């Protein structure tokens, strides 16, 4: 099959995104689903911050051991209960309604939590928040991935999980501020819980302005609406006949057709029914486990125990360290998100795992020196090692766990595969939250050696199994696992659709009129069936005019010229 004369590189916006009005509006709207990760960060980090507050510990009779583990795990348990329902909601109701359902349930849970009068009520509220959160967490990244502008998709989906730390920062500093302002009053813990309501409220009121996923719309037979969404937010002219829109629609249409031919109906068994899918799920499940079992769970959920383990007992000092760590995490995670298209996914994962292994070994050593020899210098050195560890963790696992998962999954199993990833994260997280406090009490610093050994296993897996996905459209990336021919077929399909949308017919001297749009699909189907007919390409002199769909006059000496079939595939899409 000959390479297409046009690729997506010919039609994308090349300047800064903020100079393109359509992309600017789209990115502003995508802040709303991006907010879901921040809500998750706030909800997940809250108990960590509340443990530091004397008023919370006194009100609930200083919970510890199994009770503390249950409080921390309640949200995860609620998420696990909701997980079986979320992919069906996202695939049948849509990404946007599923996000709305999650926000409404979370709001009810926050109201119950802030009014809690017993430990049972508090735990129940945490479970309800987790149940609603899992709907939002399943829908929001799908919406971002499937709506984002092609050249910004990698950054946007990576920034999604990185924004988890925005919520974590709010949680940490809300607890610190409440402690400073309210002291031992019960409002010192009720106010931080009320802050949780802000995110769901914003989503409930403003989700109506966010468009539905074009891929969902095409899958449901609403192609005209999908084209309007893409034209509104991806095209500078808002014209459905824009070559970029034709390129994207053709790839979506063809990818869905291939997926339907491969599986007429999808279920969770489809995730493991083919070699390509099994390879995808092996990587996804492994990365989900690594994201929680790399040692990060020790500080993320039990910083109070970790800091007391190295002799730091003052509540104000612990709250300040926790708040500073969350700011550091945000900076590191956003840095990783901005580097995904420069360094590549696989490179960042390798750098992350090597750095974590070396640093965690040093962290283990300083903790051991303090606990065995009461070495004060070792205790002080532990704090910077915690910060360095999180830098290496955050540059890969925070921004790319979700982004990489969604990139390698085709549309027909994307929601279900993503639900499995969330399930594995929840299970490993629940395990951590139950086991870590017991293990720290029983083994002390020796428990850290378990994570050192596990980090070696992680590094070996990442080096041998993770596949680079940089420089491909969403459909081309998902097709990598199904044979080398599939990405080329999708590229060819989009290129031919764009070429046909550019095909023009002379109607009088100096006037050019675009060919009927209805012929695009027909010719794409003809070309993907094996026809060797090749449309002619517009000369480079008229290219800038054509890219903006300008139908202006041209000089008499301008001609249509035959160009070589060879094209360099865009590495920035």
ZIKACOR-V435058 format. One record per residue. N is the residue number from 1. SS is DSSP state (H for helix, E for strand, C for the rest). PSI is psi in radians with two decimals (NA if undefined). OMEGA is omega in whole degrees, 0 to 359 (* if undefined). Layout:
n: {N;N}
ss: {SS;SS}
psi: {PSI;PSI}
omega: {OMEGA;OMEGA}
This chain:
n: {1;2;3;4;5;6;7;8;9;10;11;12;13;14;15;16;17;18;19;20;21;22;23;24;25;26;27;28;29;30;31;32;33;34;35;36;37;38;39;40;41;42;43;44;45;46;47;48;49;50;51;52;53;54;55;56;57;58;59;60;61;62;63;64;65;66;67;68;69;70;71;72;73;74;75;76;77;78;79;80;81;82;83;84;85;86;87;88;89;90;91;92;93;94;95;96;97;98;99;100;101;102;103;104;105;106;107;108;109;110;111;112;113;114;115;116;117;118;119;120;121;122;123;124;125;126;127;128;129;130;131;132;133;134;135;136;137;138;139;140;141;142;143;144;145;146;147;148;149;150;151;152;153;154;155;156;157;158;159;160;161;162;163;164;165;166;167;168;169;170;171;172;173;174;175;176;177;178;179;180;181;182;183;184;185;186;187;188;189;190;191;192;193;194;195;196;197;198;199;200;201;202;203;204;205;206;207;208;209;210;211;212;213;214;215;216;217;218;219;220;221;222;223;224;225;226;227;228;229;230;231;232;233;234;235;236;237;238;239;240;241;242;243;244;245;246;247;248;249;250;251;252;253;254;255;256;257;258;259;260;261;262;263;264;265;266;267;268;269;270;271;272;273;274;275;276;277;278;279;280;281;282;283;284;285;286;287;288;289;290;291;292;293;294;295;296;297;298;299;300;301;302;303;304;305;306;307;308;309;310;311;312;313;314;315;316;317;318;319;320;321;322;323;324;325;326;327;328;329;330;331;332;333;334;335;336;337;338;339;340;341;342;343;344;345;346;347;348;349;350;351;352;353;354;355;356;357;358;359;360;361;362;363;364;365;366;367;368;369;370;371;372;373;374;375;376;377;378;379;380;381;382;383;384;385;386;387;388;389;390;391;392;393;394;395;396;397;398;399;400;401;402;403;404;405;406;407;408;409;410;411;412;413;414;415;416;417;418;419;420;421;422;423;424;425;426;427;428;429;430;431;432;433;434;435;436;437;438;439;440;441;442;443;444;445;446;447;448;449;450;451;452;453;454;455;456;457;458;459;460;461;462;463;464;465;466;467;468;469;470;471;472;473;474;475;476;477;478;479;480;481;482;483;484;485;486;487;488;489;490;491;492;493;494;495;496;497;498;499;500;501;502;503;504;505;506;507;508;509;510;511;512;513;514;515;516;517;518;519;520;521;522;523;524;525;526;527;528;529;530;531;532;533;534;535;536;537;538;539;540;541;542;543;544;545;546;547;548;549;550;551;552;553;554;555;556;557;558;559;560;561;562;563;564;565;566;567;568;569;570;571;572;573}
ss: {C;C;C;C;C;C;C;H;H;H;C;C;C;C;C;C;H;H;H;C;H;H;H;H;H;H;H;H;H;H;H;H;H;H;H;H;H;H;H;H;H;H;H;H;H;H;H;H;H;H;C;C;C;H;H;H;H;H;H;C;C;C;C;C;H;H;H;H;H;H;H;H;H;H;H;H;H;H;H;H;H;H;H;H;H;H;H;H;H;H;H;H;C;C;H;H;H;H;H;H;H;H;H;H;H;H;H;H;H;H;H;H;H;H;C;C;C;C;H;H;H;H;H;H;H;H;H;H;H;H;H;H;H;H;H;H;H;H;H;H;H;H;H;H;H;H;H;C;C;H;H;H;H;H;H;H;H;H;H;H;H;H;C;H;H;H;H;H;H;H;H;H;H;H;H;H;H;H;H;H;H;H;C;C;C;C;H;H;H;H;H;H;H;H;H;C;H;H;H;H;H;H;H;H;H;H;H;H;H;C;C;C;C;H;H;H;H;H;H;C;C;C;H;H;H;H;H;H;H;H;H;H;H;H;C;C;C;C;C;C;C;C;H;H;H;H;H;H;H;H;H;H;H;H;H;H;H;H;H;H;H;H;C;C;C;C;C;H;H;H;H;H;C;C;H;H;H;H;H;H;H;H;H;H;H;H;H;H;H;H;C;C;C;C;C;H;H;H;H;H;H;H;H;H;H;H;H;H;H;C;C;C;C;C;H;H;H;H;H;H;H;H;H;H;H;H;H;H;H;H;H;H;H;H;H;H;H;H;H;H;H;H;H;C;H;H;H;H;H;H;H;H;H;H;H;H;H;H;H;H;H;H;H;H;H;H;H;H;H;H;H;H;H;C;C;H;H;H;H;H;H;H;H;H;H;H;H;H;H;H;H;H;H;H;H;H;H;H;H;H;H;H;H;H;H;H;H;H;C;C;H;H;H;H;H;H;H;H;H;H;H;H;H;H;H;H;H;H;H;H;H;H;H;H;H;H;H;H;H;H;H;H;H;H;H;H;H;H;H;H;H;H;H;H;H;H;H;H;H;H;H;H;H;H;H;C;C;C;C;C;C;C;C;H;H;H;H;H;H;H;H;H;C;H;H;H;H;H;H;H;H;H;H;H;H;H;H;H;H;H;H;H;C;E;E;E;C;C;C;C;C;E;E;E;C;C;C;H;H;H;H;H;H;H;H;H;H;H;C;C;C;C;C;C;C;C;E;C;C;H;H;H;H;H;H;H;H;C;C;C;C;C;C;C;C;C;C;C;C;C;E;C;C;C;C;C;C;C;C;C;C;C;C}
psi: {2.26;2.59;2.57;2.58;-0.43;2.45;3.02;-0.40;-0.46;-0.27;-0.16;2.76;2.23;-0.36;-3.06;2.43;-0.52;-0.17;-0.10;2.01;-0.73;-0.79;-0.64;-0.80;-0.74;-0.83;-0.61;-0.73;-0.60;-0.19;-0.56;-0.91;-0.53;-0.54;-0.39;-0.72;-0.65;-0.67;-0.74;-0.75;-0.70;-0.84;-0.75;-0.54;-0.21;-0.82;-0.61;-0.76;-0.64;-0.55;-0.46;-0.43;2.15;-0.63;-0.69;-0.77;-0.69;-0.74;-0.67;0.40;0.76;1.14;2.51;3.05;-2.20;-0.68;-0.76;-0.69;-0.69;-0.69;-0.79;-0.63;-0.20;-0.74;-0.69;-0.70;-0.73;-0.68;-0.72;-0.69;-0.68;-0.35;-0.73;-0.41;-0.42;-0.74;-0.59;-0.66;-0.79;-0.63;-0.41;-0.77;-0.54;2.83;-0.73;-0.85;-0.60;-0.69;-0.70;-0.75;-0.81;-0.74;-0.68;-0.75;-0.72;-0.71;-0.69;-0.69;-0.68;-0.72;-0.74;-0.69;-0.75;-0.38;0.14;2.37;-0.08;2.84;-0.58;-0.74;-0.69;-0.76;-0.73;-0.70;-0.71;-0.69;-0.71;-0.70;-0.76;-0.66;-0.81;-0.65;-0.62;-0.55;-0.82;-0.71;-0.51;-0.64;-0.70;-0.89;-0.54;-0.77;-0.75;-0.84;-0.69;-0.14;-0.47;2.62;2.47;-0.80;-0.21;-0.07;-0.83;-0.77;-0.75;-0.81;-0.54;-0.67;-0.40;-1.03;-0.49;-0.53;-0.04;-0.65;-0.31;-0.79;-0.66;-0.67;-0.81;-0.75;-0.85;-0.81;-0.42;-0.72;-0.71;-0.82;-0.70;-0.65;-0.74;-0.63;-0.64;-0.17;-2.09;0.15;2.61;-0.30;-0.29;-0.35;-0.40;-0.64;-0.81;-0.55;-0.59;-0.50;-0.46;-0.39;-0.36;-0.85;-0.94;-0.63;-0.77;-0.71;-0.69;-0.71;-0.53;0.00;-0.40;-0.34;-0.23;2.25;2.78;2.76;2.22;-0.63;-0.66;-0.75;-0.75;-0.72;-0.49;0.18;0.24;1.05;-0.63;-0.68;-0.67;-0.75;-0.65;-0.70;-0.83;-0.73;-0.65;-0.66;-0.19;-0.31;2.41;-0.39;-0.15;0.49;2.19;-0.29;0.04;2.36;-0.63;-0.73;-0.73;-0.71;-0.89;-0.76;-0.71;-0.73;-0.76;-0.83;-0.80;-0.69;-0.75;-0.64;-0.80;-0.71;-0.65;-0.62;-0.59;-0.57;1.87;-0.56;2.55;2.53;-3.08;-0.41;-0.41;-0.48;-0.39;0.32;-0.32;2.77;-0.71;-0.76;-0.66;-0.67;-0.74;-0.90;-0.55;-0.81;-0.78;-0.82;-0.74;-0.82;-0.60;-0.74;-0.79;-0.58;-0.35;-0.33;0.45;0.03;-0.22;-0.48;-0.40;-0.77;-0.63;-0.59;-0.25;0.79;-0.53;-0.78;-0.68;-0.80;-0.67;-0.50;-0.34;0.38;0.16;1.97;-0.27;2.23;-0.73;-0.72;-0.76;-0.72;-0.68;-0.73;-0.75;-0.76;-0.75;-0.65;-0.65;-0.65;-0.78;-0.74;-0.74;-0.78;-0.79;-0.76;-0.74;-0.59;-0.77;-0.70;-0.66;-0.24;-0.09;-0.60;-0.18;-0.89;-0.46;2.75;-0.85;-0.74;-0.75;-0.69;-0.74;-0.83;-0.75;-0.86;-0.67;-0.81;-0.76;-0.74;-0.84;-0.82;-0.71;-0.56;-0.76;-0.68;-0.76;-0.72;-0.80;-0.66;-0.70;-0.73;-0.69;-0.76;-0.53;-0.62;-0.03;0.72;1.91;-0.65;-0.66;-0.66;-0.78;-0.61;-0.39;-0.66;-0.91;-0.53;-0.60;-0.76;-0.75;-0.72;-0.80;-0.48;-0.85;-0.65;-0.79;-0.47;-0.26;-1.04;-0.56;-0.92;-0.51;-0.19;-0.88;-0.78;-0.80;-0.69;-0.85;-0.54;-0.71;-0.08;2.28;2.85;-0.76;-0.37;0.19;-0.84;-0.73;-0.75;-0.67;-0.63;-0.68;-0.74;-0.79;-0.63;-0.79;-0.74;-0.76;-0.72;-0.80;-0.61;-0.76;-0.72;-0.82;-0.78;-0.50;-0.76;-0.70;-0.83;-0.64;-0.81;-0.70;-0.65;-0.68;-0.71;-0.36;-2.38;-0.40;-0.42;-0.46;-0.49;-0.51;-0.75;-0.57;-0.81;-0.71;-0.63;-0.52;-0.74;-0.75;-0.80;-0.74;-0.75;-0.81;-0.77;-0.64;-0.41;-0.50;2.31;2.42;2.37;0.15;2.44;0.42;2.66;2.96;-0.76;-0.71;-0.64;-0.82;-0.54;-0.21;-0.55;-0.10;0.38;2.64;-0.43;-0.54;-0.82;-0.64;-0.69;-0.77;-0.69;-0.75;-0.76;-0.87;-0.72;-0.72;-0.64;-0.75;-0.72;-0.74;-0.59;-0.34;-0.19;2.23;2.76;2.28;2.26;1.21;2.82;2.19;0.13;2.35;2.33;2.34;2.54;2.70;2.34;-0.49;-0.35;-0.26;-0.92;-0.72;-0.80;-0.62;-0.77;-0.68;-0.79;-0.70;-0.21;-0.13;0.06;2.54;0.09;2.43;2.07;2.70;2.70;2.48;2.52;2.68;-0.44;-0.52;0.07;-0.80;-0.61;-0.73;-0.65;-0.56;0.21;0.57;2.24;0.68;2.98;2.81;2.85;2.67;-0.49;-0.01;2.44;2.84;2.24;2.65;2.24;2.81;2.58;-0.28;2.30;2.51;2.12;2.39;2.31;0.10;0.16;NA}
omega: {181;178;179;180;179;171;185;179;182;189;183;174;187;183;176;185;184;176;177;185;182;180;180;179;180;181;177;179;181;175;183;174;175;181;182;179;177;176;178;179;179;181;184;184;188;182;177;179;181;180;181;187;179;182;179;180;180;184;182;171;173;182;179;176;184;181;178;177;179;177;180;185;185;180;179;178;176;178;180;178;182;187;181;184;189;180;179;177;181;183;184;179;183;181;184;177;179;176;179;178;180;181;181;179;178;181;178;179;179;178;180;182;182;180;185;179;179;180;178;178;179;180;178;178;178;178;179;176;179;179;179;182;183;175;181;182;178;186;188;181;175;180;180;182;186;178;189;176;188;183;182;185;181;181;183;181;176;178;181;183;177;181;172;185;173;177;179;177;179;180;183;184;173;177;179;180;179;178;180;185;186;176;184;177;180;177;178;174;179;180;177;179;178;178;180;184;187;182;177;178;178;180;180;184;189;182;182;180;181;180;175;180;178;180;175;181;178;180;180;177;182;186;182;179;177;179;178;179;180;180;182;189;179;183;178;183;183;181;180;179;177;181;179;180;177;179;183;180;180;179;178;182;183;179;179;178;179;182;178;177;181;180;182;175;182;174;180;177;178;181;183;188;181;178;180;180;178;178;177;186;176;179;183;181;180;181;177;178;181;184;181;184;179;183;180;181;180;183;185;186;182;180;178;180;181;181;176;178;177;170;179;187;182;184;180;179;180;179;179;177;179;179;178;179;181;175;178;180;180;180;181;182;179;176;177;179;181;182;187;181;178;182;183;184;184;180;180;178;181;178;181;184;177;181;180;182;181;184;182;174;178;178;179;181;181;178;179;180;179;185;182;184;182;182;183;179;178;178;179;181;181;184;178;177;176;180;180;178;182;175;181;177;188;183;180;190;178;183;193;181;180;183;182;178;182;180;188;179;173;188;189;178;185;182;181;178;178;177;177;177;179;179;180;177;181;180;180;178;178;177;179;186;175;189;186;180;178;183;179;178;186;188;183;184;181;178;180;181;177;180;177;178;181;179;175;177;179;183;179;181;183;181;186;191;185;183;178;181;183;171;180;174;183;181;180;179;180;183;181;186;185;179;186;185;187;178;180;179;180;178;180;181;179;181;180;177;179;180;180;178;178;184;185;183;180;178;181;184;173;181;178;181;184;179;179;182;184;181;185;182;181;184;177;179;179;183;181;176;174;178;181;180;183;178;180;184;180;182;181;182;181;188;183;178;184;182;179;178;177;181;183;178;178;180;183;183;175;182;168;183;176;180;178;179;185;178;174;184;182;179;184;184;*}
